[in-house]
Amino acid sequence: MLLHSNPGRPHSLSPLQADRSQPETESMAGGKMRKQKPSRGAAGSSNHYQGGIQFHKSKGQHILKNPLLVDSIIQKAGINSIDVILEIGPGTGNLTKKLLEARESVIAVELDPRMVLELQRRFQGTPHSNRLKLNEGLL
Ligand SMILES: C[S@@+](CC[C@H](N)C(=O)[O-])C[C@H]1O[C@@H](n2cnc3c(N)ncnc32)[C@H](O)[C@@H]1O
């Protein structure tokens, strides 16, 4: 979910909702995608993998695959460079990356420590890292 601080126009947009119109998603994180056979968890929810991370649908871990969809989310959110974005659940950071490239300041809160690690790996030492505040936790 994406929230941004535009005083005149409070707005939220859920990538999860946007994603449902797309086929099953699973790619595009920092490295190359390794395709593996999906498995079924004990609760019956299917999981899938990307770059060695197993995603849990029960936690809403549907990763944005299509860069055009990411662009469209950013465009529809109507954000601009003076906004501070609160991104709830950045996952592996595909949307985060585009936001940072668009010179946005991002506060990202992610409940899954594995994703937090992936985000740290992905953004640490990049030119954008000073505009990203990463927090592990539940919102
Ligand atoms: C749809 S995925 C993120 C997709 C991501 N935006 C992308 O660009 O690929 C949702 C993420 O939100 C996290 N999440 C779910 N509920 C949360 C909560 N209440 N607080 C923080 N993170 C949460 C999940 O662990 C998951 O990584």
The ligand as a Tripos MOL2 file, in Angstrom:
@<TRIPOS>MOLECULE
LIG
   27    29     1     0     0
SMALL
NO_CHARGES

@<TRIPOS>ATOM
      1 C1          2.0960   -7.1680   -2.3470 C.3       1 LIG1
      2 S1          3.5750   -7.4090   -1.4390 S.3       1 LIG1
      3 C2          4.5390   -6.0290   -1.8790 C.3       1 LIG1
      4 C3          4.7220   -5.8190   -3.3450 C.3       1 LIG1
      5 C4          5.6980   -4.7310   -3.6120 C.3       1 LIG1
      6 N1          5.0870   -3.4400   -3.4180 N.3       1 LIG1
      7 C5          6.3290   -4.8210   -4.9900 C.2       1 LIG1
      8 O1          6.6210   -3.7640   -5.5560 O.co2     1 LIG1
      9 O2          6.5580   -5.9070   -5.5060 O.co2     1 LIG1
     10 C6          2.9870   -6.9370    0.1840 C.3       1 LIG1
     11 C7          4.0580   -6.9020    1.2670 C.3       1 LIG1
     12 O3          3.4590   -6.3580    2.4280 O.3       1 LIG1
     13 C8          3.9390   -7.0230    3.5850 C.3       1 LIG1
     14 N2          2.8910   -6.8140    4.5780 N.ar      1 LIG1
     15 C9          1.6670   -7.3990    4.6320 C.ar      1 LIG1
     16 N3          0.9550   -6.8990    5.6630 N.ar      1 LIG1
     17 C10         1.7430   -5.9590    6.2640 C.ar      1 LIG1
     18 C11         1.5720   -5.0830    7.3760 C.ar      1 LIG1
     19 N4          0.4330   -5.0820    8.0780 N.pl3     1 LIG1
     20 N5          2.5760   -4.2490    7.7160 N.ar      1 LIG1
     21 C12         3.7410   -4.2390    7.0100 C.ar      1 LIG1
     22 N6          3.9680   -5.0480    5.9460 N.ar      1 LIG1
     23 C13         2.9810   -5.8940    5.5780 C.ar      1 LIG1
     24 C14         4.1590   -8.4490    3.1310 C.3       1 LIG1
     25 O4          5.1300   -9.1150    3.9060 O.3       1 LIG1
     26 C15         4.6190   -8.2400    1.6680 C.3       1 LIG1
     27 O5          6.0220   -8.2090    1.5840 O.3       1 LIG1
@<TRIPOS>BOND
     1     1     2 1
     2     2     3 1
     3     2    10 1
     4     3     4 1
     5     4     5 1
     6     5     6 1
     7     5     7 1
     8     7     8 2
     9     7     9 1
    10    10    11 1
    11    11    12 1
    12    11    26 1
    13    12    13 1
    14    13    14 1
    15    13    24 1
    16    14    15 ar
    17    14    23 ar
    18    15    16 ar
    19    16    17 ar
    20    17    18 ar
    21    17    23 ar
    22    18    19 1
    23    18    20 ar
    24    20    21 ar
    25    21    22 ar
    26    22    23 ar
    27    24    25 1
    28    24    26 1
    29    26    27 1
@<TRIPOS>SUBSTRUCTURE
     1 LIG1         1 GROUP 0 **** ****
